[in-house]
Amino acid sequence: MFLTPCLWAFLFIIFILLDIIFLKGVTIFGTRPELTFIFVIFAGLRQGFLYGSSTGFAGGLIKDIFLNVYLGPGAFSLTLTGFLAGILGKRFFYQNIFIQVIIIFIATLFRLSLANMLLNIIHLSPHPGREIISQSFFNALLAPPIFLLLGMIFRYRK
């Protein structure tokens, strides 16, 4: 029983490190891969809203500290997105690749739109619209292999 939360924490740390150290300078079509975001959505879908929101808060806060000038909008938007993924996880069969792509695409649109709204409130420059769309497509393309990898890891653990 104790090993499964440790595995979640270990994988979370790996995804965070990949995001803030190794993929920090990687941009494809003006956007960067967001592995932490995909992990948060997977955690929410698989484990429920508590895992989704707590990993979203921790991941968003860490990414805000290391990658952004401002603290808060990323953490709040990722927390709320992880929470909603946890609620949706009980209602959708998320193992279907098509459903994974749709969920990640919509979740990315939601998270970046929410972050833009918060950035506008505090009078900072928001993400451009084309960046939001390209980030949504990019995350949607990355989601199925990452979901498959994480699913295999947790299936092997059972």
Wavefront OBJ file of the C-alpha trace (Angstrom):
o trace
v 0.000 0.000 0.000
v 2.767 2.451 0.864
v 4.641 1.801 -2.376
v 1.927 3.183 -4.674
v 1.922 6.749 -3.219
v 5.713 6.684 -3.331
v 5.564 5.675 -7.001
v 3.162 8.565 -7.715
v 5.512 10.978 -5.928
v 8.579 9.609 -7.722
v 6.957 9.896 -11.150
v 5.686 13.370 -10.297
v 9.219 14.489 -9.432
v 10.549 12.957 -12.664
v 7.939 14.804 -14.749
v 8.627 18.088 -12.932
v 12.378 17.730 -13.451
v 11.887 16.923 -17.116
v 9.753 20.045 -17.494
v 11.877 22.560 -15.605
v 15.365 21.302 -16.435
v 15.467 19.334 -19.665
v 12.534 20.707 -21.673
v 12.814 24.339 -20.557
v 14.388 25.538 -23.804
v 12.621 23.149 -26.171
v 10.012 24.869 -28.323
v 8.079 23.376 -31.197
v 5.864 25.747 -33.186
v 6.270 28.347 -30.463
v 5.175 26.114 -27.567
v 6.923 23.807 -25.163
v 5.867 20.341 -24.058
v 4.019 20.299 -20.752
v 4.640 16.878 -19.272
v 3.633 17.967 -15.778
v 0.234 19.083 -17.068
v -0.340 15.714 -18.769
v 0.714 13.915 -15.576
v -1.732 16.009 -13.526
v -4.585 15.161 -15.890
v -3.646 11.467 -15.771
v -3.524 11.566 -11.957
v -6.910 13.241 -11.808
v -8.540 10.852 -14.267
v -7.075 7.750 -12.661
v -7.063 8.594 -8.947
v -9.789 11.196 -8.544
v -10.067 14.847 -7.725
v -7.862 14.767 -4.618
v -4.819 13.453 -6.508
v -5.592 15.692 -9.472
v -5.900 18.875 -7.464
v -2.964 18.173 -5.133
v -0.571 17.258 -7.954
v -1.896 20.231 -9.915
v -1.229 22.622 -7.044
v 2.247 21.262 -6.321
v 3.227 21.079 -9.994
v 1.824 24.504 -10.785
v 3.534 26.089 -7.806
v 6.898 24.516 -8.624
v 6.624 25.492 -12.287
v 5.591 29.043 -11.322
v 8.631 29.326 -9.070
v 11.128 28.027 -11.625
v 9.692 29.027 -15.002
v 7.549 32.143 -14.532
v 8.124 35.640 -13.264
v 4.823 35.668 -11.367
v 3.541 33.242 -8.759
v -0.025 31.994 -8.668
v -1.859 31.892 -11.995
v -0.166 28.666 -13.106
v -0.697 26.965 -9.769
v -4.342 27.988 -9.544
v -5.188 27.019 -13.110
v -3.404 23.658 -12.853
v -5.090 22.913 -9.497
v -8.535 23.609 -10.886
v -7.830 21.631 -14.058
v -6.590 18.630 -12.040
v -9.678 18.847 -9.833
v -12.010 18.864 -12.853
v -10.094 15.965 -14.428
v -10.632 14.018 -11.215
v -14.363 14.636 -11.379
v -14.489 13.662 -15.067
v -12.406 10.529 -14.484
v -15.342 8.774 -12.898
v -17.624 9.604 -15.824
v -15.433 8.884 -18.876
v -13.665 5.836 -20.207
v -10.353 7.655 -20.550
v -8.378 4.614 -21.786
v -9.652 5.293 -25.306
v -7.015 7.247 -27.257
v -9.598 9.477 -28.935
v -11.084 10.417 -25.539
v -7.587 11.126 -24.159
v -6.851 13.507 -27.019
v -10.154 15.331 -26.574
v -9.801 15.584 -22.782
v -6.234 16.925 -22.970
v -7.112 19.355 -25.772
v -10.088 20.799 -23.881
v -8.225 20.787 -20.550
v -5.328 22.716 -22.099
v -7.702 25.269 -23.590
v -9.407 25.620 -20.207
v -6.188 25.932 -18.210
v -4.534 28.475 -20.489
v -7.736 30.510 -20.805
v -8.070 30.563 -17.020
v -4.413 31.558 -16.665
v -4.978 34.347 -19.215
v -7.956 35.608 -17.265
v -5.872 35.702 -14.077
v -2.996 37.412 -15.883
v -5.378 40.060 -17.202
v -6.697 40.678 -13.689
v -3.199 41.418 -12.392
v -2.338 43.409 -15.537
v 0.295 41.097 -17.006
v 0.559 40.075 -20.634
v -1.484 36.959 -21.426
v -0.591 34.092 -23.741
v -1.347 34.833 -27.403
v -4.323 32.981 -28.848
v -2.220 31.069 -31.366
v -0.006 29.830 -28.527
v -3.047 28.491 -26.686
v -4.265 26.604 -29.759
v -0.831 25.212 -30.647
v -0.208 24.198 -27.010
v -3.562 22.403 -26.971
v -2.703 20.444 -30.117
v 0.794 19.673 -28.886
v -0.401 18.391 -25.503
v -3.129 16.360 -27.215
v -0.508 14.661 -29.404
v 1.763 13.914 -26.445
v -0.991 12.578 -24.194
v -1.604 9.084 -25.667
v 2.019 7.844 -25.430
v 2.415 9.325 -21.942
v -0.923 7.884 -20.796
v 0.138 4.512 -22.248
v 3.488 4.622 -20.441
v 1.940 5.641 -17.125
v -0.832 3.067 -17.528
v 1.749 0.325 -18.101
v 3.725 1.408 -15.028
v 0.685 1.355 -12.752
v -0.743 -1.821 -14.297
v 2.579 -3.556 -13.650
v 2.469 -2.389 -10.017
v -0.855 -4.113 -9.349
l 1 2 3 4 5 6 7 8 9 10 11 12 13 14 15 16 17 18 19 20 21 22 23 24 25 26 27 28 29 30 31 32 33 34 35 36 37 38 39 40 41 42 43 44 45 46 47 48 49 50 51 52 53 54 55 56 57 58 59 60 61 62 63 64 65 66 67 68 69 70 71 72 73 74 75 76 77 78 79 80 81 82 83 84 85 86 87 88 89 90 91 92 93 94 95 96 97 98 99 100 101 102 103 104 105 106 107 108 109 110 111 112 113 114 115 116 117 118 119 120 121 122 123 124 125 126 127 128 129 130 131 132 133 134 135 136 137 138 139 140 141 142 143 144 145 146 147 148 149 150 151 152 153 154 155 156 157 158
